[in-house]
Amino acid sequence: AYVVEDIDAGRLSAVLEVAQARFEQDQALMSQIRQAESKLNERKVVERAKGLLMQLRSMTESEAYHAMRKMAMDRNIRIIDVAQKLLAMNELLT
């Protein structure tokens, strides 16, 4: 937003407060977008790894997910890390 007309000092303070609030709101929204994009990308990796297990081990979707979840819990790592390692190993071996 911008101000076209002359502005007195009292009003300038209010305009600056609104601009600051808008900036902070925009920053918060951008942060939420980045988090959502990150979660979506992680979900895609997990889905690819799950599909790989389903194909290579003849597992159902549920079995593949539970296998990755168990591996993550046993190793105290995130499921995305398990998925990335599975995909990397598959890439290395093919």
N, C-alpha and C positions, 0 to 999 in steps of 0.2 A: 504494500500500500504506500501511497505517497500523498503529500499535501501540496496543493497548488497555490493556495492563497497565503497571505501573510498570517503568521500565527504568533500569539502572545506566549510568554514564557509559561504561564499556568496551563495553557492548553497543550503546549509542547510536551510537558511532562506526561500528560494523559496519553498523548499520541505515542510517545516512546514506550510507555507501559504496555499499551495494546500491541505495539510492534514486537516487543520483547516476549509477550505472552504467545503471540502467533508464532514467533520463531521457535520457542520451546515446544509448542504443540507440533509444529512441523518436524522438529528433531525427534520427538517421541514417536510420531507416525513412521518416520523413516527407519527408526530402530525396530519397530514392530514389523515393518516390511522385510528388513534384513533377516530378522529372526524367522519369519515365516518362510522366506526363500531357503534359508539354511535347513530348516526342518523338512521342507519338501525335497531338497536335494538328498538329505540323509535318508528319507523314506524311499526315494528312488533306488539308492544303493542297496538298502535292505531288501527291497523287492527283487532286485536283480540277483542278489546272493541267494535269496529264498528260491527263486526260479532255478538257479544253478543246482542247488541241493535237490530240488524236486526232480530235475532231469537226471542228474548223475546217480542219485541214491534211490530213485523211484519212491520218493516221499510225497505225502500229501502236503498241501500248503501249510496246514496246521502243524504237521510233524516237522517240517523244515523250519518254521518259525520257532517252535519249542526247542529244537536242537540248537539253533543259534542263541536263543535266550539262555539255555542251560550253559552253553559254552561261555557266554559273557558273564554269567553269574559265577561259574566255577573259577574263572580267571580274574574276576573283579574288574572287568572292563565294560565299556558301553557296547551295545549291540551293533552300533554303526561300525565300531572298530573290528568286531568279528566279521561283519559283512565285507568290509574293505579287505581284510586279510584273506578271506575266502576267495574273493574276486581276484586278488593279486596272485594267489597261489595257482588258481586256475589259469590265469594268463601266463604264468611262468611255465606251467606244465603243458600247455597246448601250443 
